[in-house]
Amino acid sequence: MIIIALFGSYPATMVLSHTLPDQIASNGRAEVWADQQVGAAIELIQTEFEVRHWSDALPEWHPQNQLIAVPAFQDGLRETLALFADLRANTSRAGSTRNEDLSIAATLILNATGEGSEDQLSAAVQALRRFDGLIARSVLDNDATANLMRAEAALYADILSESVSDLRRSIQSDDHKIFNRARTDRYYRSVGKIYAVGTLLNAVQSHDIVQPGFRHAHEKARDALTRAFTPRPLIVSNPEPGDFSLGGNDMITLAYLMEDAIFALRELEAVLEENHLASATDIRDRS
């Protein structure tokens, strides 16, 4: 009975360790952070440590590494946060140089794979905390929130567009087997990116930016990302065109929902760009 229980506990642990968030994270502890988006990035990493643990840091025999969803989800999250930190290293005000803490964080997050990845992410969190502390003490100044949001919206749209291209390649491939590890990995890596983008976008509160049209465009992007994050298939389907499938084509569904989110992010970027150009013109006219 003990042996049977032991054999049965392993697959049960596999299933239990593959829980993803039910919804995109809200703003979290907004009052804690001087830079809301950097604070959201910190909380994203810490939540993975505390709730799911970091798959790459676990041994290969660990139950969490026997299925695909969580490791792929964390890869998508990691890639997105690395690109976010890299962007912000260039857009935070520091003359003509990149911010060192954000640059270090971007490199550490991007390379946080395999053994030692948890240590690299912990070091990245410390670098992000140092940056936020400097902002809080007014040692450093951020660019205007609207300018940061404009650059971030463009980045998020680019990140999701790349994922949609990957999904399209899978859809158009000749592989239509019921189960395919590479397909599932690509699907849940995209889900991880949606989650990271949505959480970072949620960190910006509508009252932080008062430009005309921002609140509506911001809400529209958030809603589109929420819809894209909703599907959670147990087996990711990509049936032959015309073949019967109970759940339809999961890859096509996700690509469609992500394209809606990309369109909304481009609209958000356009609203902020239009207001930026109008402000610049107004300043020139007055001078």
C-alpha positions, 0 to 999 in steps of 0.5 A, a space after each residue: 500500500 505504501 509503494 502504491 501510495 508513493 507511485 500515486 503521489 508523484 503524478 498527483 504532485 505533478 498536477 498540483 504543481 501546474 497551477 497558473 494564476 486565475 487572472 492577471 495580477 492587479 496593482 498589488 502594493 502600489 503604495 510600496 513602490 516609487 516606480 509602479 512598473 518596476 515594483 510590479 516586476 519585482 512582485 511578479 518574480 517574488 510571487 513565482 518564487 513563493 507560489 510556483 517556485 522557479 522551474 529552471 532551478 528545480 532538478 529534472 526529476 521534480 514533478 513540476 518539470 514533468 509537464 510543460 505549462 508552468 516552465 513555459 509560462 515562466 519562460 514567457 514571463 522571464 523574457 518579457 521582464 528582461 525586455 521591460 528592464 532593458 527598455 527602462 534602462 534606456 528611458 529612465 533619465 540618466 543623461 545619455 547613459 543607461 541606468 546601471 541597475 536596470 541594465 544589470 537586472 535585464 541581463 540577469 533576468 534574461 540569463 536566468 535559465 538552468 542551475 543557479 537561475 533562482 540566484 540570478 533572479 534574486 540578484 535581479 530583484 535586488 538591482 530593481 529594488 536599488 533603482 526603486 530606492 533611488 527614485 524614492 529618495 529623488 537621487 534619480 528622476 524617471 522620465 514623465 510617466 506618459 512618455 514611459 507608458 508610450 515606450 512600454 505600450 510599443 514594447 508590449 505590442 512588439 512582444 506579443 506580435 512576435 508570439 503571434 508570429 510563432 503561433 501562426 508558424 505552428 498553426 501552418 505547420 504539418 504537425 496536427 497530432 493530438 499532443 505536441 510538447 513544442 506546441 504546448 510550450 509555445 502556447 504557454 510561453 505566450 500566456 506567460 508573456 500576456 500575464 507579464 504585459 497585463 500585470 505591468 500595464 495594470 501597475 499604471 493607474 489611470 490617474 497617473 496620466 491625465 492626457 485626453 483619451 488615455 483612460 479609455 485606451 488603457 482600459 481597452 488594452 487591459 480588457 483585451 489582455 484579460 480576454 487573451 489570458 482566459 483560455 487554459 486548455 489542458 491539451 493544446 489543439 491544432 487540428 487539421 483544417 476541416 477536421 472535427 475538434 471538440 474545443 476548436 483550434 486553441 492556437 488560432 483562438 489564442 492568436 486571435 485574442 492576442 491580435 485584439 490585445 496588440 491592436 489595443 496596445 497600438 491604440 494606447 501608444 497612438 493616443 500617447 504619441 498624439 498628446 506628446 506631439 501636441 504638447 511639443 507643438 504647444 511648447 514651441 508655439 509659446 516659445 
